[in-house]
Amino acid sequence: MLNRLRRWICPDLAIDLGTANTLVAIHGRGIVINEPSVVALQKGTRKVLGRGTAIGKLAKQMLGKTPDTISAVRPIKDGVITDFELCEAMLRYFIQKALRSSHGFRPRVIIAVPGGITPVEKRAVFNSAERAGAGQVFLIEEPKAAGIGAGLPIAEPIASMVCDIGGGTTDVAILSLTEIVAGKSIRVAGDELDDAIVEYLKQQFSLRIGNQQAEQLKIELGSAYPLEQELTSEVRGLDTISGIPRKALITSEEIREALREPVTAILNCIKNVIEHCHPELVADLVDNGLVLTGGGALLRGLDLFLSEQLGIPVRVTDDPLTTVARGTAICLEHLNEWRDSLDTGEG
């Protein structure tokens, strides 16, 4: 009764602290915040603009478009905190926005983190969350949260394989009996796909574009497998030779070539995990296959490419952008059942 009253006054939170986006879910209410992990600052200071509210969507609109007096910063890179102070400010803002009022209570929080982060990086997440206003903090590995969110039978003695392609990291894991029996995390994901497009256009077209425009090209034209009908789009940028703006016509075949190296790195990561798994569990993958989650799973034809290369079924989960957050929220709602498999920072 006391716990129910406390949760009503100050609900527990599930947070997917991502390189590109941060999602917050409230116990019993689902996802209530889904905003970019970006903070806008007064340049030369540590002061967040807008009385501390230029965070998330508002701050992302400023990326690459700010005057000299403003800088837009992402405090998380490759899945880990690179600016502790700004990450703390961002978390505090999102926690307060989600709760509205906590009546002096500090919420219990579960945070999803990449599978490959170090103990030092984990401690940074604990410290930032606690200073941002969280009470008891638990960490869950993103591939485990993704497996739960995708509805995979990870508590059963069979192999469930998930590949979560976020903004900064790709996490691959084979799960059985609620534990990761084989896994790997690489810092090749959505950001690197964007960087690959920027570099390709610079090398092949002598055209310089920003990362936000590269992300838009990835969404419009990007693919990992030949399309039934190839696409084209006009891109505007700065000619690196003449130094003046110009336009160029780009095809989906060219963007696919630009993405070939990072997509191959993701494929090799998956192969590496399969190679290090017990043969009995590998046999399950022939039927159960691989599930793709995260924003990178939306790349056209990625499931077809991986299935062809791996020889197993590959499917994209429903709403892959929110799978980790939904899995973390499910874990939160059944905290007593999952508590033993979470990191409390006490070990």
JOLIN-V753591 format. One line per field, one symbol per residue. ss: DSSP state (2 for helix, 1 for strand, 0 for the rest). phi: phi as a letter, one per 40 degrees, with the letter a starting at -180 (. if undefined). psi: psi as a letter, one per 40 degrees, with the letter a starting at -180 (. if undefined). Layout:
# JOLIN-V753591
ss: ???
phi: ???
psi: ???
This chain:
# JOLIN-V753591
ss: 02222222200011111000111111000111111100111100000122220010222200000000011110011001100222222222222222200000000011111000002222222222222000001111122222222000000000011111100001111111001111111100022222222222222220110022222222222010000000011111111000001111111222222222222222222222222000222222222201111022220102222222220001110002222222222222202222222010000
phi: .ccccccccbccbbbccbccbbbbbbdgbgcbbabccbbbbcdgbbcccgfgbcbgdcccccdgbccccbbbbbcbbfgbcbbccccccccdcccccccgabfgcbccbbbcbdcbccdccccccdcccccchcccbbbbcdccccccccgccccccbcbbbbbbccbbbbbabbafgbccaaabbcbadcccccccdccccccbfbbbcccccccccccbcabadccbcbbacbbabccccgbcabacbbccccccccdccccccdcccdcccccbcdccddccdccgbbcbgdccccdgcccccccccgbcbbcccfccbcccccccccccbdcccdccbcbgcc
psi: dddddddddgiiihhggiddihhhihheeahehgiigihhihheifhhiffeegibdddddeheeiieeihhihehhfeihegddddddddddddddddchefeihihhhhhiideiidddddddddddddeeibhhiihhddddddddefigeeifihhhihhhaddihhhihihfeihdhiihifhadddddddddddddddefhhiiddddddddddeiieihidhiiiihihahheddeiiiiihiidddddddeddddddddddddddddeihddddddddddahhhiiddeehhedddddddddfiihihihgddedddddddddddfdddeddeiheee.
